[in-house]
Amino acid sequence: MIVGPTVVQRVRWSDVDKMNVMYYGAYLRHTDAAESEFFRALGFTYDTLHEQHGIWLARVNLEVRYLVPARLDDDLATHAQLTKIGASSIHLTFPIERQADVKRLADVRLVLAALDAATLKATRIPEPLRNALQAR
């Protein structure tokens, strides 16, 4: 399983509700950052995938399991883990932990689909990206 770089971000004032608990949708900011760094570490930014390989990676399935609430000013650490590569899909998981006590707060599962940039129809994952995903 390929594991991307750890990304640490603080829970911001704009992320929390009146109870100082992080709003459920704010978890996706953390997974988005970890996803970007995962592909960047492989040498494939989203611009590179589009400009050099003619694809977009669309989010087609998202599942979040909330375990413990994050609170204002918590530093949260997450990273992307590759769990499966399909013909046109990439499956990732993201454990989100509070850095202070390494407590697991949420588990996120995300499925990306490679889409032809011109038609927005599913297409095969480009070989250079597939090779990079399988090489580790």
KAFENTA-V950435 format. One record per residue. N is the residue number from 1. PHI is phi in radians with two decimals (999 if undefined). Layout:
BEGIN
n;phi
N;PHI
N;PHI
END
This chain:
BEGIN
n;phi
1;999
2;-1.44
3;-2.08
4;-1.45
5;-1.11
6;-1.35
7;-2.01
8;-1.99
9;-2.41
10;-1.55
11;-1.22
12;-1.64
13;-0.98
14;-1.25
15;-1.52
16;-1.92
17;-1.70
18;-1.08
19;-1.50
20;1.13
21;-1.73
22;-1.15
23;-1.02
24;-1.02
25;-1.24
26;-1.20
27;-1.06
28;-1.21
29;-1.08
30;-1.24
31;-1.21
32;-1.07
33;-1.12
34;-1.17
35;-1.09
36;-1.04
37;-1.22
38;-1.05
39;-1.23
40;-1.07
41;-1.13
42;-1.46
43;1.61
44;-2.22
45;-1.31
46;-1.12
47;-1.10
48;-1.08
49;-1.05
50;-1.33
51;-1.26
52;-1.70
53;-2.11
54;1.16
55;-2.23
56;-2.10
57;-1.87
58;-1.65
59;-1.44
60;-1.99
61;-2.68
62;-2.44
63;-2.39
64;-2.19
65;-1.95
66;-1.57
67;-1.92
68;-2.47
69;-1.22
70;-1.56
71;-2.18
72;-0.87
73;1.30
74;-1.13
75;-1.59
76;-1.89
77;-1.98
78;-2.60
79;-2.68
80;-1.59
81;-2.18
82;-1.32
83;-2.00
84;-2.85
85;-2.14
86;-1.77
87;-1.09
88;-2.25
89;-2.16
90;-2.25
91;-1.86
92;-2.22
93;-2.14
94;-2.38
95;-1.34
96;-1.95
97;-2.20
98;-1.36
99;-1.19
100;-1.07
101;-2.17
102;0.93
103;-1.50
104;-1.26
105;-1.77
106;-2.77
107;-2.15
108;-2.04
109;-2.06
110;-2.36
111;-2.02
112;-1.87
113;-2.10
114;-1.31
115;-2.08
116;-1.07
117;-1.11
118;-1.43
119;-1.82
120;1.04
121;-1.79
122;-0.98
123;-2.48
124;-1.17
125;-1.13
126;-0.99
127;-0.95
128;-1.03
129;-1.22
130;-0.99
131;-1.06
132;-1.12
133;-1.20
134;-1.53
135;-1.29
136;-1.77
END
